Amino acid sequence: MKLNFEDLIVFENDDYILINKPPHIASLDERTNDRALSIIRLAKAYHPDAQLGHRLDKETSGILAIAKHPEAYRHLAMQFEHREVTKRYHAVTNGVHDFDGVSVYLPIAPIKDGTAVRIDREKGKLAETIFNTLQAYRQNTLVECLPITGRMHQIRVHLMCLKAPIVNDPTYGGEPLFLSELKRNFNLKKDTEELPLIQRVALHAHSLTFELLDGERRQFEAPYPKDFGVLVKQLEKFS
């Protein structure tokens, strides 16, 4: 996979680089595959002192902030710690849902191998997410997700609790979505297998709002990548 880091940049100044992370690329180096491409590796090749301000799951696309020097990193880290950063994600869920500022306030704990999480009212860490319906379709919903805390898989497990799992998220009960389910007279070519409209968890980090070093509060947006854009277009077309 040939990837040019400069093509991912949506904003850059002396302190920060904001990129639109493509899906299927890990934010940090993976222990299991040390030769795989990672965002941190690409960022350091572009700017040696680069540090990730936060991270996105490998399958999740969208806006990611990278600090260019320690002061910038600390400035952003403090804002994350004090919950002054606004993160907005877009997810396509299974089912039709009407969320208007719905808050899920359920504690999360990792399961044994650390690859997934569960709701654990006794040992879990505090987690809160707010959900709004952006658009309801015939069988699916485009949902805006605002994680107040930053736990692993928080949005995914909280949506499962609302019986609105994310499309193509089998870990948390999400079913794949096929064009044949949307399009009435869908004909598949003989001897071919139909693939899902999106072949990953349908979650995109749409925007990030925080204060730059000069005190200006800015919102940075990442356009949908091709796969997520196609999914939303098909839902609009056939609903």
DRENDRENVO-797253 format. One record per residue (C-alpha): x, y, z; residue number from 1; residue in three letters. Coordinates in steps of 0.001 Angstrom, whole numbers, plus 500000, padded with zeros to 6 digits. Example, Ala and Ser with C-alpha at 12.3 -4.5 7.8 and 13.67 -1.06 7.14 Angstrom:
BEGIN
> 512300;495500;507800;1;Ala
> 513670;498940;507140;2;Ser
REM end
This chain:
BEGIN
> 500000;500000;500000;1;Met
> 501657;503180;498795;2;Lys
> 500724;506106;500962;3;Leu
> 501983;509665;500707;4;Asn
> 501777;511325;504137;5;Phe
> 501519;514822;502639;6;Glu
> 498329;513816;500829;7;Asp
> 496682;513124;504202;8;Leu
> 497327;516587;505693;9;Ile
> 494268;518819;506211;10;Val
> 496045;521484;508305;11;Phe
> 499595;522271;509326;12;Glu
> 501329;525054;511250;13;Asn
> 504550;525260;513314;14;Asp
> 503004;523226;516150;15;Asp
> 500515;520714;514733;16;Tyr
> 499729;518543;511741;17;Ile
> 496129;517382;511315;18;Leu
> 495565;514483;508963;19;Ile
> 492642;512521;507580;20;Asn
> 493698;508988;508589;21;Lys
> 492738;506351;506023;22;Pro
> 491032;503172;507275;23;Pro
> 493024;499946;507800;24;His
> 496184;501703;509039;25;Ile
> 497224;501524;512695;26;Ala
> 497918;504782;514531;27;Ser
> 500907;503291;516385;28;Leu
> 503271;500454;515500;29;Asp
> 501648;497082;516069;30;Glu
> 503416;494571;518293;31;Arg
> 502311;491676;516107;32;Thr
> 503496;493139;512805;33;Asn
> 506434;495495;513219;34;Asp
> 506885;495953;509467;35;Arg
> 503354;497170;508818;36;Ala
> 502764;500785;507923;37;Leu
> 501681;503003;510828;38;Ser
> 500713;506663;511073;39;Ile
> 503427;507397;513658;40;Ile
> 506085;505965;511354;41;Arg
> 504873;508043;508394;42;Leu
> 504623;511156;510599;43;Ala
> 508175;510771;511956;44;Lys
> 509534;510341;508426;45;Ala
> 507836;513646;507571;46;Tyr
> 508776;515428;510825;47;His
> 511271;513665;513181;48;Pro
> 509790;515033;516447;49;Asp
> 506196;514089;515593;50;Ala
> 504037;512684;518410;51;Gln
> 500435;511536;518130;52;Leu
> 498090;513608;520283;53;Gly
> 495583;510719;520482;54;His
> 494816;507624;518439;55;Arg
> 492144;506082;516247;56;Leu
> 491360;502377;515912;57;Asp
> 492991;500756;512907;58;Lys
> 489682;500447;511018;59;Glu
> 488466;503925;511929;60;Thr
> 489139;506730;509455;61;Ser
> 489239;510450;510117;62;Gly
> 490806;513411;511826;63;Ile
> 493970;512816;513847;64;Leu
> 496130;515469;515548;65;Ala
> 499918;515178;515576;66;Ile
> 502172;517464;517635;67;Ala
> 505445;518681;516119;68;Lys
> 507262;519411;519388;69;His
> 506925;518594;523122;70;Pro
> 505257;521879;524100;71;Glu
> 502546;521389;521482;72;Ala
> 502055;517812;522637;73;Tyr
> 501666;518871;526295;74;Arg
> 499266;521673;525347;75;His
> 496980;519199;523552;76;Leu
> 497384;516447;526167;77;Ala
> 496214;518828;528919;78;Met
> 493120;519698;526886;79;Gln
> 492323;515998;526461;80;Phe
> 492855;515454;530186;81;Glu
> 490495;518299;531105;82;His
> 487965;517162;528465;83;Arg
> 488233;520437;526586;84;Glu
> 488651;518743;523198;85;Val
> 485449;518151;521218;86;Thr
> 485534;514972;519125;87;Lys
> 482702;514286;516685;88;Arg
> 482401;510922;514974;89;Tyr
> 479939;509773;512338;90;His
> 478706;506166;512412;91;Ala
> 476258;504238;510250;92;Val
> 474223;501933;512486;93;Thr
> 471946;498980;511938;94;Asn
> 468297;499864;512512;95;Gly
> 466380;503148;512510;96;Val
> 466981;505308;515576;97;His
> 465913;508731;516765;98;Asp
> 468662;510022;519043;99;Phe
> 468491;513618;520231;100;Asp
> 471250;514272;522731;101;Gly
> 470984;510731;524111;102;Val
> 473705;510223;526712;103;Ser
> 475101;506773;527510;104;Val
> 476906;506764;530839;105;Tyr
> 478190;503221;531325;106;Leu
> 481603;502083;532631;107;Pro
> 483895;500086;530362;108;Ile
> 486484;497382;531092;109;Ala
> 488749;495521;528653;110;Pro
> 488101;491800;528221;111;Ile
> 490966;489442;529042;112;Lys
> 493015;489573;525831;113;Asp
> 492644;493355;525517;114;Gly
> 491262;493291;521963;115;Thr
> 487722;494324;522960;116;Ala
> 485754;495803;525871;117;Val
> 482554;495199;527797;118;Arg
> 480284;497134;530123;119;Ile
> 481387;496456;533706;120;Asp
> 479525;498343;536425;121;Arg
> 481904;497152;539145;122;Glu
> 485408;497262;537687;123;Lys
> 484885;499423;534605;124;Gly
> 486208;502939;534048;125;Lys
> 483763;505799;533698;126;Leu
> 482697;506400;530087;127;Ala
> 480185;508772;528531;128;Glu
> 479058;509313;524941;129;Thr
> 476342;511571;523533;130;Ile
> 474460;510538;520375;131;Phe
> 472439;512499;517812;132;Asn
> 470658;511201;514722;133;Thr
> 471913;513040;511630;134;Leu
> 469800;511109;509112;135;Gln
> 467466;508127;509367;136;Ala
> 467182;505846;506332;137;Tyr
> 464939;502884;505639;138;Arg
> 466886;500362;507754;139;Gln
> 469916;502337;508947;140;Asn
> 470842;505576;510679;141;Thr
> 473699;508049;510305;142;Leu
> 474574;508983;513875;143;Val
> 476791;511726;515296;144;Glu
> 478754;510443;518307;145;Cys
> 480423;512742;520845;146;Leu
> 482640;510801;523227;147;Pro
> 483090;512820;526431;148;Ile
> 485682;510346;527741;149;Thr
> 488221;508546;525549;150;Gly
> 487981;504838;526340;151;Arg
> 488868;502080;523902;152;Met
> 485915;501074;521651;153;His
> 483682;503385;523694;154;Gln
> 481404;504522;520850;155;Ile
> 481058;500980;519517;156;Arg
> 480080;499366;522816;157;Val
> 477788;502261;523832;158;His
> 475898;502024;520522;159;Leu
> 475499;498298;521106;160;Met
> 473873;499170;524474;161;Cys
> 471380;501364;522592;162;Leu
> 470588;498398;520292;163;Lys
> 472120;500424;517465;164;Ala
> 475347;498562;516656;165;Pro
> 477597;499989;513949;166;Ile
> 477305;498461;510486;167;Val
> 479922;495745;509913;168;Asn
> 481083;495665;513544;169;Asp
> 480729;491965;514442;170;Pro
> 482590;492436;517758;171;Thr
> 479668;494491;519077;172;Tyr
> 476769;492931;517181;173;Gly
> 476910;495004;513983;174;Gly
> 475720;493318;510777;175;Glu
> 477242;493929;507328;176;Pro
> 475141;495896;504830;177;Leu
> 474699;494719;501243;178;Phe
> 473489;496660;498213;179;Leu
> 470950;493873;497589;180;Ser
> 469235;494878;500856;181;Glu
> 468766;498451;499630;182;Leu
> 468215;498065;495915;183;Lys
> 464915;496380;495018;184;Arg
> 465773;494608;491765;185;Asn
> 469371;493850;492536;186;Phe
> 471000;491325;490217;187;Asn
> 474314;489786;491138;188;Leu
> 476469;488436;488339;189;Lys
> 476464;484653;488190;190;Lys
> 479163;482893;490249;191;Asp
> 480136;486052;492116;192;Thr
> 479795;486631;495824;193;Glu
> 478292;489902;496963;194;Glu
> 480585;491973;499180;195;Leu
> 479348;494337;501916;196;Pro
> 479049;498024;500961;197;Leu
> 481738;498820;503524;198;Ile
> 484322;496230;504548;199;Gln
> 485173;497665;507959;200;Arg
> 483449;499151;510987;201;Val
> 481422;502085;509594;202;Ala
> 482930;504725;511893;203;Leu
> 484633;507984;510863;204;His
> 486206;510665;513066;205;Ala
> 484594;513680;511442;206;His
> 485966;516624;513416;207;Ser
> 488217;517688;516263;208;Leu
> 488001;521021;518065;209;Thr
> 490763;522255;520365;210;Phe
> 492820;525315;521255;211;Glu
> 496019;526019;519338;212;Leu
> 499118;527345;521124;213;Leu
> 498179;530947;520276;214;Asp
> 494886;530495;522164;215;Gly
> 492671;530257;519090;216;Glu
> 490046;527496;519312;217;Arg
> 489693;525783;515939;218;Arg
> 487571;523012;514492;219;Gln
> 489230;520688;511981;220;Phe
> 487169;518446;509717;221;Glu
> 488042;515323;507746;222;Ala
> 485946;514541;504668;223;Pro
> 484577;511008;504370;224;Tyr
> 486982;508543;502745;225;Pro
> 485753;506803;499613;226;Lys
> 484233;503716;501279;227;Asp
> 482249;505668;503897;228;Phe
> 481150;508245;501305;229;Gly
> 479870;505504;498971;230;Val
> 477961;503872;501849;231;Leu
> 476175;507124;502762;232;Val
> 475443;507919;499078;233;Lys
> 473850;504495;498538;234;Gln
> 471737;504885;501671;235;Leu
> 470525;508296;500467;236;Glu
> 469853;507004;496972;237;Lys
> 467766;503979;497992;238;Phe
> 465900;505334;501005;239;Ser
REM end
